[in-house]
Amino acid sequence: MSLTLIIGPMKSGKSLELISLIAPFEYTKKRVAMVQPVKNVRDSNVESRLGLKRAAQKVTSLSEFSAQADVIGIDEIHMFPRTDISVLKAWLLDGRELLVSGLDLDYQGRLIPMIADILTLKPELIIDKKAVCEICGEYDGRFTTITHDGKRIRRGLPHVVPEDGTYVFGVACRQCFFG
């Protein structure tokens, strides 16, 4: 049916956007379900930082998702294995409505491979969120930063780093990220 991609840095409201976009489908005759990766250790539901939440099935791979659904909301898509792109493609060809959200860039400002793969599916809608830069305070944060013991990490970590308390995730605008 269609594919909506919600991207942006940490703390930009991606999960809130996903919940708000999927909510109207609850009033249709379509079956609606949410899924998120087990790698997302921050919460057990799809949950916004404002506290709005929706139940979701946690899986390692989208191929394990068992709900029979016409509309599927997928949070933290960047945490799923790249091989799951074939599952997304199959769901689209089967006529399902997909709404997916996740980080687009890693802590080095590199496009996350799963997002690059999703872009090859040509989403009907791409929503690019931004957040407040935690360095200068401007509402133009587009990059995710990672710090450890008060020092910004610029290399040596994988594309996807679970938010398990080991590192502190932040947001930076272009000027502060590259400056």
C-alpha positions as CSV (number, residue, x, y, z in Angstrom):
1,M,0.0,0.0,0.0
2,S,2.3,2.8,1.2
3,L,5.4,3.5,3.2
4,T,6.0,6.4,5.5
5,L,9.5,7.0,6.9
6,I,10.0,9.2,10.0
7,I,13.7,10.1,10.6
8,G,15.7,12.4,12.7
9,P,18.1,12.6,15.6
10,M,17.5,11.5,19.2
11,K,14.9,13.4,21.1
12,S,13.2,14.8,18.0
13,G,9.8,13.2,18.5
14,K,10.0,10.3,16.0
15,S,8.1,7.9,18.3
16,L,5.5,10.6,19.1
17,E,5.0,11.2,15.3
18,L,4.7,7.4,14.7
19,I,2.0,7.0,17.4
20,S,0.1,10.0,16.1
21,L,0.2,8.8,12.5
22,I,-1.0,5.3,13.4
23,A,-3.7,6.4,15.8
24,P,-6.4,7.2,13.1
25,F,-6.1,3.7,11.7
26,E,-7.5,2.4,15.0
27,Y,-10.9,3.8,13.9
28,T,-10.9,2.0,10.6
29,K,-11.7,-1.6,9.9
30,K,-8.0,-2.3,9.4
31,R,-6.0,-4.4,11.8
32,V,-3.2,-2.3,13.4
33,A,-0.1,-3.5,15.1
34,M,3.2,-2.1,16.4
35,V,6.6,-3.7,16.5
36,Q,10.0,-2.7,17.8
37,P,13.4,-4.4,18.1
38,V,14.5,-6.2,21.3
39,K,17.7,-4.1,21.0
40,N,15.6,-1.2,22.2
41,V,16.2,-1.6,25.9
42,R,14.9,1.9,26.8
43,D,11.2,0.9,27.0
44,S,8.9,-2.0,26.6
45,N,6.3,-0.2,24.5
46,V,6.6,2.3,21.7
47,E,6.9,5.4,23.9
48,S,7.5,9.0,23.3
49,R,9.6,11.1,25.7
50,L,6.4,13.0,26.6
51,G,4.9,9.7,27.9
52,L,2.5,8.8,25.1
53,K,2.8,5.1,24.5
54,R,1.4,2.2,22.6
55,A,1.9,-1.5,23.1
56,A,4.3,-3.2,20.7
57,Q,5.6,-6.7,20.0
58,K,9.4,-6.9,20.5
59,V,11.3,-9.1,18.0
60,T,14.9,-9.6,16.9
61,S,13.9,-9.6,13.3
62,L,10.8,-8.4,11.4
63,S,10.4,-12.0,10.1
64,E,9.5,-13.0,13.7
65,F,6.6,-10.5,13.8
66,S,3.5,-12.6,14.3
67,A,0.6,-10.1,14.3
68,Q,-1.9,-10.3,11.4
69,A,-2.0,-6.6,10.5
70,D,-3.0,-4.4,7.6
71,V,-1.2,-1.4,9.1
72,I,2.2,-1.9,10.8
73,G,4.0,0.7,12.9
74,I,7.7,0.0,13.3
75,D,9.8,1.9,15.8
76,E,13.6,2.1,15.9
77,I,13.8,0.6,12.4
78,H,17.6,1.3,12.4
79,M,18.1,-1.4,15.0
80,F,16.8,-4.2,12.9
81,P,19.1,-6.2,10.6
82,R,19.5,-5.0,7.1
83,T,18.2,-8.3,5.8
84,D,14.8,-7.2,7.1
85,I,14.5,-5.0,4.1
86,S,13.1,-8.1,2.2
87,V,10.3,-8.3,4.9
88,L,9.4,-4.7,4.4
89,K,9.3,-5.2,0.6
90,A,7.1,-8.3,0.9
91,W,4.7,-6.4,3.2
92,L,4.5,-3.5,0.8
93,L,3.8,-5.9,-2.1
94,D,1.2,-7.6,0.0
95,G,-0.7,-4.3,0.3
96,R,0.2,-3.4,3.9
97,E,0.5,0.2,5.1
98,L,3.9,0.7,6.8
99,L,4.9,3.5,9.1
100,V,8.5,3.3,10.2
101,S,10.6,5.5,12.4
102,G,14.3,5.6,13.3
103,L,17.6,7.5,13.4
104,D,18.8,8.4,9.9
105,L,22.4,9.2,10.8
106,D,24.8,7.6,13.3
107,Y,26.9,9.5,15.8
108,Q,29.4,10.2,13.1
109,G,26.8,11.8,10.8
110,R,26.8,8.8,8.4
111,L,23.6,7.5,6.9
112,I,22.6,4.3,8.7
113,P,22.6,1.4,6.2
114,M,19.0,0.2,7.0
115,I,17.7,3.8,6.3
116,A,19.6,3.8,3.0
117,D,17.9,0.5,2.1
118,I,14.5,1.8,3.0
119,L,15.1,4.8,0.7
120,T,15.5,2.4,-2.2
121,L,11.8,1.4,-1.6
122,K,10.9,5.0,-2.4
123,P,8.7,6.0,0.6
124,E,5.5,7.9,-0.3
125,L,6.3,10.3,2.6
126,I,9.5,11.1,4.5
127,I,9.2,13.1,7.6
128,D,12.5,14.6,8.7
129,K,12.3,15.7,12.4
130,K,14.6,18.0,14.2
131,A,15.3,18.7,17.9
132,V,16.8,21.4,20.1
133,C,20.6,21.5,19.9
134,E,21.9,20.7,23.4
135,I,25.0,22.7,22.8
136,C,23.8,26.1,21.5
137,G,20.0,25.8,22.3
138,E,18.8,26.4,18.8
139,Y,15.8,24.4,17.4
140,D,17.9,23.0,14.5
141,G,19.3,19.8,15.9
142,R,19.7,17.3,13.2
143,F,22.6,15.1,14.4
144,T,22.9,12.6,17.2
145,T,25.9,12.7,19.5
146,I,27.3,10.2,21.9
147,T,29.4,11.0,24.9
148,H,31.1,8.8,27.6
149,D,32.5,10.2,30.8
150,G,31.8,13.7,29.5
151,K,33.8,13.3,26.3
152,R,32.2,13.1,22.8
153,I,32.9,9.9,21.0
154,R,33.7,10.4,17.3
155,R,34.7,6.9,16.2
156,G,35.0,3.3,17.3
157,L,31.4,2.4,17.9
158,P,29.0,0.5,15.6
159,H,26.2,2.4,13.6
160,V,23.6,1.3,16.2
161,V,24.4,1.8,19.8
162,P,21.6,0.7,22.2
163,E,20.5,3.3,24.8
164,D,21.4,1.1,27.8
165,G,23.0,3.8,30.1
166,T,26.6,3.1,29.0
167,Y,26.7,6.3,26.8
168,V,24.9,9.6,26.9
169,F,23.0,10.5,23.7
170,G,22.6,14.1,22.7
171,V,21.5,16.3,19.8
172,A,23.5,18.9,17.9
173,C,22.8,21.3,15.1
174,R,25.1,21.3,12.0
175,Q,27.3,24.1,13.3
176,C,27.9,22.4,16.7
177,F,28.2,18.9,15.2
178,F,30.9,19.8,12.7
179,G,32.4,22.8,14.5
